Amino acid sequence: MTMTPTRFRECLDDIGWSLRKLARRLHCDDGTVRQFGSGRRPIPANLATWLEHLAAAHRTLPAELREVAHAMECDQGKYARNPRGTRPITDGEAALLRAVAGAHAAALLPDAWGAGRIGRETTGTGPASGSA
C-alpha cells in the first residue's frame, strides 16, 4: 500500500508530530521529510507502516488526553502516572496513555532509519523500501 502525502500528514497530526520532529526521530534531514509531505518523494512502505501503527495508537486518545500524552512524552515511550503540570488522570486514562507509550516503546524505527543513510539516495525510495 502506498501512503499519500495527505495520509502522511494526517498520521503526523494524529501523533502530534511536526515534520521537523519526525525528521529528528528518524535521524534524517528536514528536507527529506518535507519532500514526503509534499509528494515530491515517495514515502517508503516501512515508514508508512510504522507511522500508521503509531497513529492508530494515538487515535485511541480523547482530545483532552493528547496534551497529557505530549507532556509525559508518551511519543518517546515514556509513561508517568502523574507528571508535573498535568491534571490527575483516572485509571482508564492511565491505561490509554500506557498503551500509547507502549506502542512507541515497541515500535522500533523502520530498517535503515536512524542510520544516517536516508536522504542521500537518488531513487527516493529509501534503502529499505522493500521491507515492512
Residue pairs with C-beta under 8 A, 6 or more apart in sequence:
1 45
1 48
2 42
2 43
2 45
2 48
3 11
3 43
3 45
3 47
3 48
3 51
3 52
4 39
5 36
5 37
5 38
5 39
5 43
7 48
8 36
8 37
8 43
8 48
8 51
9 37
10 55
11 51
11 52
11 54
11 55
12 18
12 19
12 22
12 37
12 51
12 55
14 54
14 55
14 58
14 59
15 51
15 54
15 55
15 58
15 75
16 58
16 66
16 69
16 70
16 75
17 25
17 75
19 30
19 33
19 34
19 37
20 30
20 33
22 33
23 29
23 30
23 32
23 33
25 109
26 33
26 47
26 109
26 113
26 114
26 118
27 113
27 114
27 115
27 116
27 118
28 113
28 116
28 118
28 119
29 119
31 119
32 41
32 118
32 119
35 41
35 124
36 42
36 43
36 47
41 124
42 124
42 125
44 110
44 125
44 126
44 128
44 129
45 129
45 130
45 131
45 132
46 110
46 111
46 113
46 126
46 128
46 129
46 131
46 132
47 110
47 113
47 126
49 110
49 132
50 107
50 109
50 110
53 103
53 107
54 75
54 103
54 104
54 107
56 103
57 99
57 100
57 103
57 104
58 66
58 69
58 100
60 96
60 99
60 100
61 69
61 96
61 97
61 100
65 89
65 93
65 96
65 97
67 86
68 83
68 86
68 87
68 89
68 93
68 97
69 75
69 97
69 100
69 101
71 83
71 85
71 86
72 78
72 79
72 80
72 83
72 86
72 97
72 101
74 97
74 100
74 101
74 104
75 100
75 104
76 104
77 101
77 102
77 104
77 105
78 101
79 97
79 98
79 101
79 102
81 89
81 94
82 88
82 89
89 97
110 128
110 131
111 127
111 128
111 131
112 118
112 126
112 127
112 128
113 126
113 128
117 127
118 126
118 127
121 127
